[in-house]
């Protein structure tokens, strides 16, 4: 009788785990970039633990700002693909996890993490 109860408990736990939706994966760490605000001030933007597989327009350098961001630094544990346009459009460049970075010459407006 105990074996049947143990089996039922294990089966119930397995079904419960299978029924719970998986949480969205995220890149751990920080993605940083530099930009000039609409008012003309130097600023640093960042994304902390950004979601993976989701295009993110970088705050401060969207279509409302004529100046794109630059000097991206990928300090997350995932590959980052940066784009010259919003909505992950235009030319792109990949930045490796943890140490990926580029100079002021690389202009960015959006990013997606693997």
C-alpha positions as CSV (number, residue, x, y, z in Angstrom):
1,X,0.0,0.0,0.0
2,X,2.9,2.4,0.8
3,X,4.4,1.8,-2.6
4,X,1.2,2.8,-4.3
5,X,1.0,6.1,-2.2
6,X,4.6,6.9,-3.0
7,X,4.0,6.3,-6.7
8,X,0.9,8.5,-6.7
9,X,2.8,11.3,-4.9
10,X,5.7,11.1,-7.4
11,X,3.3,11.1,-10.3
12,X,1.3,14.0,-9.0
13,X,4.5,16.0,-8.4
14,X,5.7,15.2,-12.0
15,X,2.4,16.4,-13.5
16,X,2.5,19.6,-11.4
17,X,6.0,20.4,-12.6
18,X,5.0,19.7,-16.2
19,X,1.9,21.9,-15.9
20,X,3.8,25.0,-14.6
21,X,4.9,27.1,-17.6
22,X,8.6,27.7,-17.9
23,X,9.8,31.2,-17.1
24,X,11.3,33.3,-19.9
25,X,15.0,33.1,-20.1
26,X,17.0,36.2,-19.6
27,X,20.6,37.2,-20.1
28,X,22.3,37.8,-16.8
29,X,24.3,40.9,-16.4
30,X,24.4,44.4,-17.9
31,X,24.4,45.8,-21.4
32,X,25.7,49.4,-21.5
33,X,26.0,52.1,-24.2
34,X,26.8,55.8,-24.5
35,X,24.6,58.4,-26.2
36,X,23.9,62.1,-26.4
37,X,20.5,63.2,-25.1
38,X,18.1,65.3,-27.2
39,X,19.1,68.2,-24.9
40,X,22.8,67.6,-25.9
41,X,24.1,65.9,-22.7
42,X,26.4,62.9,-22.6
43,X,24.6,59.9,-21.0
44,X,25.1,56.2,-20.3
45,X,22.2,53.8,-21.0
46,X,22.0,50.3,-19.7
47,X,19.8,47.2,-19.7
48,X,20.0,44.9,-16.6
49,X,19.2,41.2,-17.1
50,X,17.5,41.8,-20.5
51,X,15.1,39.1,-21.8
52,X,16.5,36.7,-24.4
53,X,15.1,36.4,-27.9
54,X,13.2,39.8,-27.7
55,X,14.2,42.8,-29.6
56,X,14.8,45.8,-27.3
57,X,14.9,49.4,-28.6
58,X,17.5,51.2,-26.5
59,X,16.1,53.9,-24.2
60,X,17.2,57.4,-25.2
61,X,18.2,56.6,-28.8
62,X,14.9,55.7,-30.5
63,X,13.3,57.5,-33.4
64,X,12.8,60.6,-31.2
65,X,16.5,61.2,-30.9
66,X,18.4,61.9,-34.2
67,X,21.7,60.7,-32.6
68,X,22.1,56.9,-32.2
69,X,23.9,55.3,-29.3
70,X,27.5,54.2,-29.5
71,X,30.3,52.3,-27.7
72,X,28.1,49.3,-26.7
73,X,29.5,47.0,-24.0
74,X,28.0,43.5,-23.5
75,X,28.6,42.4,-19.9
76,X,25.8,39.7,-20.0
77,X,26.3,36.0,-20.2
78,X,24.6,35.9,-23.7
79,X,25.6,37.0,-27.2
80,X,24.2,40.4,-28.1
81,X,23.4,41.5,-31.6
82,X,23.2,45.3,-31.9
83,X,21.4,47.0,-34.8
84,X,21.8,50.4,-36.4
85,X,18.0,50.9,-36.6
86,X,15.1,50.5,-34.2
87,X,13.1,47.3,-34.1
88,X,16.3,45.3,-34.8
89,X,16.5,46.5,-38.4
90,X,19.4,47.7,-40.4
91,X,23.1,46.7,-40.2
92,X,24.1,44.6,-37.2
93,X,27.1,43.5,-35.3
94,X,27.5,40.7,-32.7
95,X,29.1,41.2,-29.3
96,X,30.4,38.2,-27.4
97,X,29.3,37.5,-23.8
98,X,31.0,39.1,-20.8
99,X,33.7,41.0,-22.7
100,X,32.1,42.1,-26.0
101,X,32.5,45.8,-26.8
102,X,32.9,48.2,-29.6
103,X,34.2,51.7,-30.1
104,X,32.4,55.0,-30.6
105,X,32.2,54.3,-34.3
106,X,29.6,51.5,-33.9
107,X,26.2,53.3,-33.8
108,X,23.3,51.4,-32.2
109,X,19.5,51.8,-31.6
110,X,18.3,48.3,-30.8
111,X,19.6,44.9,-29.5
112,X,18.6,41.3,-29.1
113,X,20.2,38.7,-26.9
114,X,20.6,35.0,-27.8
